[in-house]
Amino acid sequence: MRRAVLLVTVAVLTAAGCSGGGGGGEAGEASCSGLVTYDGRDYLPTAKSGFTVGERLGTATVAACEDTPNDPETGLPEATTGVYAVEGADPTEAVAVGDDPSTAAYTTAR
């Protein structure tokens, strides 16, 4: 179930182009940006396809999605997922994230 929620979240956010924008630094800003944190760095999903997933690097934290403060039941809690190297990319710049390498999504450091 958690895998399905993560995959749907990343897919929807990538397709919608959701981002933090504004830069106001307010609590909750970009809460549903698809943000994942791995090894002290934040990564955001991109629409890039046609990449090769490499070895598993570890585990990332997927930020909670709580962008509807008046309806707390619609949010998604913080979760974890696998992090994989992307062939030809430095992991400090891009990684693939997902519960399985065959469905991992390309993300870039922000």
N, C-alpha and C positions, 0 to 999 in steps of 0.2 A: 504494500500500500504506500509506504513512504517513497519507494522508488517512483511509483506512478505520480505522486504529488510533485516530486522534484522534477521529473521529466516534463510534466504539464506546465509547471511554473516556468522553467527555463524556456520551453518552446513558446509559450504565450508571451513572455516578456521579450524574448528576442524578436518575435514577429511584430510586436507592438512598438518596439523601439523605446521602451520605457527607460527613463534615466532620471538621475537626481536633479539635473538642471539647476536652477536658481542659485545654488551654492550658499544658501543662507545659513546652513549648519543647524537648522532647527531639528528637534527631536522628531523622529518619524519621517523626515525627508528621505526620499528614495527608499522607503521601506520595502518596496516591491521591485527593486531594480534588478533582482536576480544576483545580488552581491554574494560572493563567496569569499571566505578568508582562508588562506593557506600560508603557512610558514611566515606569518606576520605581514603578508601582503594581501590587498583586496583585489579581486578580479571581477569583471563584469562580462556577461555573455555577449557574443557577437553573432552575426549571421554567417560567419565564415563556414564553408563546407569544403569537402575535398582535402581534408588533412588526415595524417596518419597518427593514430594513438600509439604511444610507446609504453614503457614500463610504468607500473603503479608507483607513485611517489609517496603517497600517504593519504591523509584524510583532511577534508576541508569542512568548514562550518558554513552552512547556508543561512543567511540572515533571515530572521522572522519577517513575515509580510503582514503588516497591520495597518493598512492604509484606509481602513474604514472604522474610525474610532467610535462611531455610533452603533456598530454592529460587530462586536468582538468575535462572534462565532464564525465570521467569514475569513478571518486571518489564518495564516499558516505559522506554526511554531518554528523556532530555530531547529535546524536538523543538521546532519552530517552526511557527507558523500565522499566517494573516492576521488582522488586526484591522479591524473596520468600525464606523463610527459607527452609533448607533441613533437614529432620528428622535425628537426630543423629549427626549432624554437628554443630559446633560453627559457627555462621555467620561471625566471624572475620577470619575464615579459608575457608569456602565454602558457596555459595549461588546459587540459581537457578535464571536465568534471562530470561525474555520473556514477551510478552504482555498478555499472558494467562498462568495460571499454568499448563495446560495440555500439553503445548508445550515448557515449560521453559527448558533451557539448564543448565547443571551443570558447575559451574565455581569455581576456587580456587584462593585464595589470593596469590599474588606473593610477 
